[in-house]
Amino acid sequence: MSSSAPVVLSGADDPSAEGLREIPLPPYVTAEDAQFAVRAVVVHAPRRWSGGTICRNDASPHPCRLHRWGRRVLALHGLPPAEIDALIERGDPTAEPHPPRRGA
């Protein structure tokens, strides 16, 4: 078999393909979606490493796509960034996310 020009996989370094690598959001956020999102942000929390901040679970650059997905789902669920950060700090992947009460 003869060798030819190397095959270039598009998308790996193409900034326009960044959106293709994101995990799609659910059309509406259920309690189960929010629970999966808590697990995603806690399990894929940041970890300081000699080369920078990485995902604690898979050592990819932080924030990894599951952590980003979890944050976006929790934001759609009604949690402010400070509440999401508090969930991550607690480190409990089974914690129940409670959105702020409307009108309270």
N, CA, C and O atoms as a GROMACS GRO file, in nm:
protein
  416
    1MET      N    1   0.086  -0.117   0.000
    1MET     CA    2   0.000   0.000   0.000
    1MET      C    3   0.090   0.123   0.000
    1MET      O    4   0.180   0.132   0.083
    2SER      N    5   0.066   0.214  -0.090
    2SER     CA    6   0.152   0.332  -0.098
    2SER      C    7   0.105   0.438   0.000
    2SER      O    8  -0.014   0.450   0.028
    3SER      N    9   0.200   0.513   0.051
    3SER     CA   10   0.162   0.618   0.144
    3SER      C   11   0.131   0.744   0.066
    3SER      O   12   0.198   0.776  -0.032
    4SER      N   13   0.033   0.814   0.109
    4SER     CA   14  -0.006   0.938   0.044
    4SER      C   15   0.002   1.050   0.147
    4SER      O   16   0.053   1.031   0.257
    5ALA      N   17  -0.047   1.165   0.110
    5ALA     CA   18  -0.046   1.279   0.202
    5ALA      C   19  -0.120   1.242   0.330
    5ALA      O   20  -0.216   1.167   0.326
    6PRO      N   21  -0.074   1.295   0.443
    6PRO     CA   22  -0.140   1.263   0.570
    6PRO      C   23  -0.285   1.311   0.570
    6PRO      O   24  -0.318   1.414   0.512
    7VAL      N   25  -0.368   1.236   0.636
    7VAL     CA   26  -0.509   1.272   0.647
    7VAL      C   27  -0.523   1.372   0.761
    7VAL      O   28  -0.473   1.348   0.871
    8VAL      N   29  -0.589   1.482   0.734
    8VAL     CA   30  -0.612   1.584   0.836
    8VAL      C   31  -0.756   1.572   0.881
    8VAL      O   32  -0.849   1.582   0.801
    9LEU      N   33  -0.773   1.551   1.010
    9LEU     CA   34  -0.908   1.542   1.066
    9LEU      C   35  -0.955   1.682   1.100
    9LEU      O   36  -0.897   1.746   1.188
   10SER      N   37  -1.056   1.728   1.034
   10SER     CA   38  -1.105   1.863   1.062
   10SER      C   39  -1.178   1.865   1.195
   10SER      O   40  -1.235   1.765   1.238
   11GLY      N   41  -1.174   1.980   1.259
   11GLY     CA   42  -1.246   1.997   1.384
   11GLY      C   43  -1.157   1.995   1.505
   11GLY      O   44  -1.190   2.060   1.605
   12ALA      N   45  -1.045   1.924   1.503
   12ALA     CA   46  -0.961   1.916   1.621
   12ALA      C   47  -0.903   2.050   1.659
   12ALA      O   48  -0.900   2.086   1.777
   13ASP      N   49  -0.855   2.125   1.560
   13ASP     CA   50  -0.796   2.254   1.588
   13ASP      C   51  -0.875   2.369   1.527
   13ASP      O   52  -0.829   2.483   1.528
   14ASP      N   53  -0.991   2.341   1.474
   14ASP     CA   54  -1.072   2.441   1.407
   14ASP      C   55  -1.164   2.507   1.508
   14ASP      O   56  -1.255   2.442   1.560
   15PRO      N   57  -1.143   2.638   1.538
   15PRO     CA   58  -1.228   2.704   1.637
   15PRO      C   59  -1.375   2.706   1.596
   15PRO      O   60  -1.462   2.711   1.684
   16SER      N   61  -1.406   2.703   1.467
   16SER     CA   62  -1.546   2.705   1.425
   16SER      C   63  -1.616   2.574   1.459
   16SER      O   64  -1.739   2.568   1.460
   17ALA      N   65  -1.540   2.468   1.488
   17ALA     CA   66  -1.599   2.338   1.522
   17ALA      C   67  -1.620   2.322   1.672
   17ALA      O   68  -1.666   2.217   1.718
   18GLU      N   69  -1.586   2.425   1.750
   18GLU     CA   70  -1.599   2.417   1.896
   18GLU      C   71  -1.741   2.379   1.938
   18GLU      O   72  -1.758   2.297   2.028
   19GLY      N   73  -1.841   2.438   1.876
   19GLY     CA   74  -1.979   2.408   1.911
   19GLY      C   75  -2.018   2.264   1.885
   19GLY      O   76  -2.106   2.211   1.952
   20LEU      N   77  -1.953   2.200   1.788
   20LEU     CA   78  -1.983   2.061   1.758
   20LEU      C   79  -1.939   1.968   1.869
   20LEU      O   80  -1.990   1.856   1.882
   21ARG      N   81  -1.845   2.013   1.950
   21ARG     CA   82  -1.794   1.928   2.057
   21ARG      C   83  -1.874   1.942   2.185
   21ARG      O   84  -1.850   1.868   2.281
   22GLU      N   85  -1.968   2.033   2.188
   22GLU     CA   86  -2.050   2.052   2.308
   22GLU      C   87  -2.160   1.945   2.314
   22GLU      O   88  -2.212   1.901   2.212
   23ILE      N   89  -2.194   1.907   2.434
   23ILE     CA   90  -2.303   1.812   2.454
   23ILE      C   91  -2.434   1.890   2.445
   23ILE      O   92  -2.448   1.994   2.510
   24PRO      N   93  -2.528   1.844   2.366
   24PRO     CA   94  -2.654   1.918   2.351
   24PRO      C   95  -2.730   1.929   2.483
   24PRO      O   96  -2.728   1.838   2.566
   25LEU      N   97  -2.797   2.042   2.500
   25LEU     CA   98  -2.880   2.062   2.618
   25LEU      C   99  -3.016   1.998   2.597
   25LEU      O  100  -3.063   1.988   2.484
   26PRO      N  101  -3.079   1.955   2.706
   26PRO     CA  102  -3.215   1.902   2.691
   26PRO      C  103  -3.310   2.015   2.655
   26PRO      O  104  -3.284   2.131   2.688
   27PRO      N  105  -3.422   1.985   2.587
   27PRO     CA  106  -3.516   2.091   2.547
   27PRO      C  107  -3.574   2.163   2.668
   27PRO      O  108  -3.603   2.282   2.661
   28TYR      N  109  -3.592   2.093   2.778
   28TYR     CA  110  -3.632   2.153   2.906
   28TYR      C  111  -3.564   2.070   3.013
   28TYR      O  112  -3.538   1.951   2.993
   29VAL      N  113  -3.535   2.131   3.126
   29VAL     CA  114  -3.456   2.064   3.230
   29VAL      C  115  -3.549   2.001   3.333
   29VAL      O  116  -3.627   2.069   3.399
   30THR      N  117  -3.540   1.870   3.343
   30THR     CA  118  -3.616   1.796   3.444
   30THR      C  119  -3.531   1.782   3.570
   30THR      O  120  -3.413   1.816   3.571
   31ALA      N  121  -3.593   1.733   3.676
   31ALA     CA  122  -3.518   1.708   3.800
   31ALA      C  123  -3.408   1.605   3.777
   31ALA      O  124  -3.300   1.614   3.835
   32GLU      N  125  -3.436   1.507   3.691
   32GLU     CA  126  -3.335   1.405   3.661
   32GLU      C  127  -3.216   1.466   3.585
   32GLU      O  128  -3.101   1.432   3.612
   33ASP      N  129  -3.244   1.556   3.491
   33ASP     CA  130  -3.137   1.625   3.419
   33ASP      C  131  -3.050   1.704   3.517
   33ASP      O  132  -2.928   1.702   3.508
   34ALA      N  133  -3.116   1.774   3.609
   34ALA     CA  134  -3.042   1.854   3.708
   34ALA      C  135  -2.955   1.764   3.796
   34ALA      O  136  -2.843   1.802   3.831
   35GLN      N  137  -3.006   1.646   3.831
   35GLN     CA  138  -2.926   1.554   3.913
   35GLN      C  139  -2.805   1.503   3.835
   35GLN      O  140  -2.696   1.493   3.891
   36PHE      N  141  -2.823   1.471   3.708
   36PHE     CA  142  -2.709   1.431   3.625
   36PHE      C  143  -2.608   1.546   3.613
   36PHE      O  144  -2.487   1.523   3.613
   37ALA      N  145  -2.659   1.668   3.605
   37ALA     CA  146  -2.571   1.785   3.593
   37ALA      C  147  -2.488   1.805   3.720
   37ALA      O  148  -2.370   1.840   3.712
   38VAL      N  149  -2.549   1.784   3.836
   38VAL     CA  150  -2.473   1.793   3.962
   38VAL      C  151  -2.360   1.692   3.961
   38VAL      O  152  -2.246   1.724   3.994
   39ARG      N  153  -2.392   1.569   3.923
   39ARG     CA  154  -2.289   1.465   3.916
   39ARG      C  155  -2.178   1.506   3.820
   39ARG      O  156  -2.060   1.486   3.848
   40ALA      N  157  -2.215   1.564   3.705
   40ALA     CA  158  -2.115   1.604   3.606
   40ALA      C  159  -2.021   1.711   3.660
   40ALA      O  160  -1.900   1.700   3.643
   41VAL      N  161  -2.075   1.815   3.724
   41VAL     CA  162  -1.988   1.923   3.772
   41VAL      C  163  -1.903   1.880   3.890
   41VAL      O  164  -1.791   1.930   3.907
   42VAL      N  165  -1.954   1.789   3.973
   42VAL     CA  166  -1.877   1.744   4.090
   42VAL      C  167  -1.769   1.644   4.048
   42VAL      O  168  -1.654   1.657   4.089
   43VAL      N  169  -1.805   1.546   3.968
   43VAL     CA  170  -1.708   1.445   3.926
   43VAL      C  171  -1.602   1.505   3.834
   43VAL      O  172  -1.487   1.463   3.836
   44HIS      N  173  -1.640   1.603   3.754
   44HIS     CA  174  -1.548   1.667   3.660
   44HIS      C  175  -1.502   1.804   3.712
   44HIS      O  176  -1.487   1.899   3.635
   45ALA      N  177  -1.480   1.812   3.841
   45ALA     CA  178  -1.435   1.936   3.906
   45ALA      C  179  -1.290   1.968   3.867
   45ALA      O  180  -1.216   1.880   3.822
   46PRO      N  181  -1.250   2.093   3.885
   46PRO     CA  182  -1.112   2.130   3.851
   46PRO      C  183  -1.012   2.075   3.951
   46PRO      O  184  -1.041   2.059   4.069
   47ARG      N  185  -0.894   2.048   3.900
   47ARG     CA  186  -0.784   2.002   3.985
   47ARG      C  187  -0.657   2.073   3.937
   47ARG      O  188  -0.625   2.072   3.818
   48ARG      N  189  -0.587   2.133   4.031
   48ARG     CA  190  -0.461   2.201   3.994
   48ARG      C  191  -0.354   2.096   3.970
   48ARG      O  192  -0.341   2.001   4.048
   49TRP      N  193  -0.280   2.113   3.865
   49TRP     CA  194  -0.175   2.021   3.826
   49TRP      C  195  -0.055   2.104   3.782
   49TRP      O  196  -0.067   2.224   3.762
   50SER      N  197   0.057   2.042   3.769
   50SER     CA  198   0.178   2.117   3.733
   50SER      C  199   0.164   2.188   3.599
   50SER      O  200   0.224   2.294   3.578
   51GLY      N  201   0.086   2.132   3.508
   51GLY     CA  202   0.067   2.193   3.377
   51GLY      C  203  -0.051   2.287   3.369
   51GLY      O  204  -0.078   2.342   3.262
   52GLY      N  205  -0.122   2.308   3.479
   52GLY     CA  206  -0.238   2.395   3.480
   52GLY      C  207  -0.356   2.326   3.546
   52GLY      O  208  -0.339   2.229   3.620
   53THR      N  209  -0.473   2.376   3.520
   53THR     CA  210  -0.595   2.319   3.579
   53THR      C  211  -0.652   2.215   3.484
   53THR      O  212  -0.672   2.241   3.366
   54ILE      N  213  -0.678   2.096   3.538
   54ILE     CA  214  -0.731   1.986   3.459
   54ILE      C  215  -0.858   1.932   3.522
   54ILE      O  216  -0.891   1.963   3.637
   55CYS      N  217  -0.929   1.851   3.447
   55CYS     CA  218  -1.047   1.782   3.496
   55CYS      C  219  -1.002   1.671   3.591
   55CYS      O  220  -0.914   1.592   3.557
   56ARG      N  221  -1.061   1.667   3.709
   56ARG     CA  222  -1.024   1.568   3.809
   56ARG      C  223  -1.053   1.426   3.761
   56ARG      O  224  -0.984   1.332   3.803
   57ASN      N  225  -1.152   1.408   3.676
   57ASN     CA  226  -1.192   1.275   3.633
   57ASN      C  227  -1.110   1.222   3.515
   57ASN      O  228  -1.064   1.108   3.519
   58ASP      N  229  -1.091   1.303   3.412
   58ASP     CA  230  -1.027   1.249   3.292
   58ASP      C  231  -0.901   1.324   3.248
   58ASP      O  232  -0.847   1.296   3.140
   59ALA      N  233  -0.853   1.417   3.329
   59ALA     CA  234  -0.728   1.491   3.306
   59ALA      C  235  -0.727   1.573   3.178
   59ALA      O  236  -0.620   1.612   3.131
   60SER      N  237  -0.843   1.601   3.120
   60SER     CA  238  -0.848   1.691   3.005
   60SER      C  239  -0.843   1.834   3.059
   60SER      O  240  -0.867   1.856   3.178
   61PRO      N  241  -0.812   1.932   2.974
   61PRO     CA  242  -0.810   2.070   3.022
   61PRO      C  243  -0.945   2.109   3.082
   61PRO      O  244  -1.051   2.076   3.028
   62HIS      N  245  -0.940   2.177   3.194
   62HIS     CA  246  -1.064   2.217   3.262
   62HIS      C  247  -1.108   2.353   3.211
   62HIS      O  248  -1.023   2.439   3.190
   63PRO      N  249  -1.236   2.376   3.190
   63PRO     CA  250  -1.347   2.285   3.212
   63PRO      C  251  -1.365   2.190   3.094
   63PRO      O  252  -1.364   2.232   2.979
   64CYS      N  253  -1.382   2.063   3.125
   64CYS     CA  254  -1.408   1.964   3.020
   64CYS      C  255  -1.553   1.980   2.973
   64CYS      O  256  -1.631   2.053   3.034
   65ARG      N  257  -1.586   1.912   2.867
   65ARG     CA  258  -1.720   1.932   2.811
   65ARG      C  259  -1.832   1.884   2.902
   65ARG      O  260  -1.941   1.942   2.899
   66LEU      N  261  -1.812   1.780   2.984
   66LEU     CA  262  -1.917   1.738   3.077
   66LEU      C  263  -1.937   1.841   3.187
   66LEU      O  264  -2.050   1.865   3.230
   67HIS      N  265  -1.828   1.902   3.234
   67HIS     CA  266  -1.840   2.007   3.335
   67HIS      C  267  -1.915   2.127   3.277
   67HIS      O  268  -2.003   2.183   3.343
   68ARG      N  269  -1.881   2.167   3.154
   68ARG     CA  270  -1.951   2.279   3.089
   68ARG      C  271  -2.099   2.246   3.072
   68ARG      O  272  -2.185   2.331   3.096
   69TRP      N  273  -2.129   2.123   3.028
   69TRP     CA  274  -2.269   2.083   3.010
   69TRP      C  275  -2.343   2.091   3.143
   69TRP      O  276  -2.454   2.145   3.150
   70GLY      N  277  -2.282   2.038   3.249
   70GLY     CA  278  -2.347   2.040   3.380
   70GLY      C  279  -2.376   2.181   3.428
   70GLY      O  280  -2.484   2.208   3.481
   71ARG      N  281  -2.280   2.272   3.410
   71ARG     CA  282  -2.301   2.411   3.450
   71ARG      C  283  -2.416   2.474   3.371
   71ARG      O  284  -2.500   2.545   3.427
   72ARG      N  285  -2.420   2.448   3.241
   72ARG     CA  286  -2.526   2.507   3.158
   72ARG      C  287  -2.663   2.452   3.198
   72ARG      O  288  -2.760   2.528   3.205
   73VAL      N  289  -2.673   2.323   3.225
   73VAL     CA  290  -2.800   2.263   3.266
   73VAL      C  291  -2.845   2.320   3.401
   73VAL      O  292  -2.962   2.353   3.419
   74LEU      N  293  -2.752   2.331   3.495
   74LEU     CA  294  -2.788   2.385   3.627
   74LEU      C  295  -2.829   2.532   3.618
   74LEU      O  296  -2.917   2.577   3.691
   75ALA      N  297  -2.765   2.607   3.528
   75ALA     CA  298  -2.805   2.746   3.508
   75ALA      C  299  -2.947   2.752   3.450
   75ALA      O  300  -3.028   2.836   3.492
   76LEU      N  301  -2.978   2.664   3.355
   76LEU     CA  302  -3.114   2.658   3.300
   76LEU      C  303  -3.215   2.615   3.406
   76LEU      O  304  -3.332   2.653   3.401
   77HIS      N  305  -3.170   2.536   3.502
   77HIS     CA  306  -3.254   2.488   3.612
   77HIS      C  307  -3.283   2.602   3.711
   77HIS      O  308  -3.372   2.591   3.795
   78GLY      N  309  -3.206   2.711   3.700
   78GLY     CA  310  -3.231   2.827   3.785
   78GLY      C  311  -3.125   2.853   3.892
   78GLY      O  312  -3.142   2.943   3.974
   79LEU      N  313  -3.018   2.776   3.892
   79LEU     CA  314  -2.915   2.797   3.993
   79LEU      C  315  -2.818   2.907   3.948
   79LEU      O  316  -2.770   2.905   3.835
   80PRO      N  317  -2.790   3.001   4.036
   80PRO     CA  318  -2.691   3.104   4.004
   80PRO      C  319  -2.549   3.044   4.011
   80PRO      O  320  -2.529   2.941   4.075
   81PRO      N  321  -2.451   3.108   3.947
   81PRO     CA  322  -2.314   3.055   3.948
   81PRO      C  323  -2.259   3.028   4.088
   81PRO      O  324  -2.187   2.930   4.108
   82ALA      N  325  -2.292   3.112   4.186
   82ALA     CA  326  -2.241   3.092   4.322
   82ALA      C  327  -2.295   2.962   4.382
   82ALA      O  328  -2.224   2.892   4.454
   83GLU      N  329  -2.420   2.930   4.353
   83GLU     CA  330  -2.480   2.806   4.403
   83GLU      C  331  -2.416   2.684   4.337
   83GLU      O  332  -2.394   2.582   4.402
   84ILE      N  333  -2.387   2.695   4.208
   84ILE     CA  334  -2.320   2.585   4.137
   84ILE      C  335  -2.181   2.564   4.196
   84ILE      O  336  -2.139   2.451   4.219
   85ASP      N  337  -2.109   2.674   4.221
   85ASP     CA  338  -1.976   2.665   4.282
   85ASP      C  339  -1.983   2.600   4.420
   85ASP      O  340  -1.895   2.523   4.457
   86ALA      N  341  -2.088   2.632   4.497
   86ALA     CA  342  -2.105   2.572   4.630
   86ALA      C  343  -2.128   2.421   4.620
   86ALA      O  344  -2.076   2.345   4.701
   87LEU      N  345  -2.206   2.377   4.520
   87LEU     CA  346  -2.227   2.234   4.499
   87LEU      C  347  -2.094   2.164   4.469
   87LEU      O  348  -2.067   2.055   4.520
   88ILE      N  349  -2.012   2.227   4.385
   88ILE     CA  350  -1.882   2.168   4.350
   88ILE      C  351  -1.792   2.162   4.473
   88ILE      O  352  -1.724   2.062   4.496
   89GLU      N  353  -1.793   2.270   4.551
   89GLU     CA  354  -1.709   2.276   4.672
   89GLU      C  355  -1.748   2.167   4.772
   89GLU      O  356  -1.661   2.107   4.835
   90ARG      N  357  -1.878   2.142   4.787
   90ARG     CA  358  -1.922   2.036   4.879
   90ARG      C  359  -1.875   1.900   4.833
   90ARG      O  360  -1.845   1.813   4.915
   91GLY      N  361  -1.867   1.880   4.703
   91GLY     CA  362  -1.814   1.755   4.649
   91GLY      C  363  -1.906   1.635   4.658
   91GLY      O  364  -1.860   1.521   4.647
   92ASP      N  365  -2.034   1.658   4.676
   92ASP     CA  366  -2.130   1.547   4.687
   92ASP      C  367  -2.206   1.532   4.555
   92ASP      O  368  -2.293   1.613   4.524
   93PRO      N  369  -2.172   1.428   4.476
   93PRO     CA  370  -2.240   1.412   4.346
   93PRO      C  371  -2.387   1.374   4.358
   93PRO      O  372  -2.459   1.375   4.258
   94THR      N  373  -2.433   1.342   4.478
   94THR     CA  374  -2.574   1.306   4.496
   94THR      C  375  -2.655   1.420   4.556
   94THR      O  376  -2.773   1.403   4.585
   95ALA      N  377  -2.594   1.537   4.576
   95ALA     CA  378  -2.666   1.652   4.632
   95ALA      C  379  -2.780   1.691   4.538
   95ALA      O  380  -2.768   1.682   4.416
   96GLU      N  381  -2.890   1.732   4.597
   96GLU     CA  382  -3.006   1.772   4.516
   96GLU      C  383  -3.002   1.922   4.490
   96GLU      O  384  -2.997   2.002   4.584
   97PRO      N  385  -3.004   1.959   4.363
   97PRO     CA  386  -3.002   2.102   4.330
   97PRO      C  387  -3.140   2.162   4.347
   97PRO      O  388  -3.237   2.115   4.287
   98HIS      N  389  -3.149   2.265   4.427
   98HIS     CA  390  -3.278   2.331   4.448
   98HIS      C  391  -3.270   2.470   4.387
   98HIS      O  392  -3.194   2.555   4.434
   99PRO      N  393  -3.350   2.495   4.283
   99PRO     CA  394  -3.349   2.630   4.225
   99PRO      C  395  -3.406   2.730   4.324
   99PRO      O  396  -3.485   2.694   4.411
  100PRO      N  397  -3.367   2.857   4.310
  100PRO     CA  398  -3.422   2.957   4.402
  100PRO      C  399  -3.574   2.967   4.384
  100PRO      O  400  -3.626   2.951   4.274
  101ARG      N  401  -3.641   2.994   4.493
  101ARG     CA  402  -3.789   3.008   4.487
  101ARG      C  403  -3.825   3.137   4.418
  101ARG      O  404  -3.765   3.242   4.442
  102ARG      N  405  -3.923   3.128   4.333
  102ARG     CA  406  -3.972   3.246   4.262
  102ARG      C  407  -4.050   3.335   4.360
  102ARG      O  408  -4.134   3.285   4.436
  103GLY      N  409  -4.024   3.464   4.359
  103GLY     CA  410  -4.097   3.557   4.442
  103GLY      C  411  -4.060   3.554   4.589
  103GLY      O  412  -4.127   3.616   4.671
  104ALA      N  413  -3.953   3.483   4.623
  104ALA     CA  414  -3.916   3.476   4.766
  104ALA      C  415  -3.819   3.585   4.800
  104ALA      O  416  -3.776   3.596   4.914
   0.00000   0.00000   0.00000
